[in-house]
Amino acid sequence: QKEVEQDPGPLSVPEGAIVSLNCTYSNSAFQYFMWYRQYSRKGPELLMYTYSSGNKEDGRFTAQVDKSSKYISLFIRDSQPSDSATYLCAFTSGTYKYIFGTGTRLKVLA
Amino acid sequence: DTGVSQNPRHKITKRGQNVTFRCDPISEHNRLYWYRQTLGQGPEFLTYFQNEAQLEKSRLLSDRFSAERPKGSFSTLEIQRTEQGDSAMYLCASSFPSGIGTGELFFGEGSRLTVL
């Protein structure tokens, strides 16, 4: 079983739609849960992070963590064409080793 | 621009040649990481430095790969006798202790290697 599972997509949605991106993980030692956004031919940039179960909101973005199910989600409200990118979930147990998902490619159509 | 800087951005080489990539981290960051990313995959951990000390090397790094961070500033990643399977994006990141583990990772734009 892979340590992190993420649907690679691609996911195409119309502008204004609500987008749901998900990852599952198997390592109970993970303590920090992150979402990175990566535009084409660029390095990833941190979007959101959390270390507890529940929801965390930042503007149009909501990160959700369910530790009991080992499942994390990222919701994007009122999606924009500028949100078109690859979204990577990432995890760490608190050490220097960060484990990334394969990324989900998102395309928001104008 | 005070972000993470990587050079060269793209390197095309023939199989068997040696290549070296350089990473200049954000100046106050004492932690530096190298990751490798292939098409359709997420970044995979290669190695980690805290100041000048290399604390871990992934088993993905064969003995053809070597990384250094002299004086705890910039870092170099050298690949000797390149193989076609080495073709990938090599990402450097740096961090400073913060609310996430050993710190939020700030990535450079990557160095893309193409081995012909």
Interface residues (C-beta under 8 A of the other chain):
Chain A: V4 Q6 P8 Q31 Y32 M34 R41 K42 G43 P44 E45 L46 Y49 Y51 L88 A90 T92 S93 G94 T95 Y96 K97 Y98 I99 F100 G101 T102 G103
Chain B: V4 R31 Y33 Y35 G40 Q41 G42 P43 E44 F45 Y48 Q50 L55 E56 L91 A93 G99 I100 G101 T102 E104 L105 F106 F107 G108 E109 G110 R112
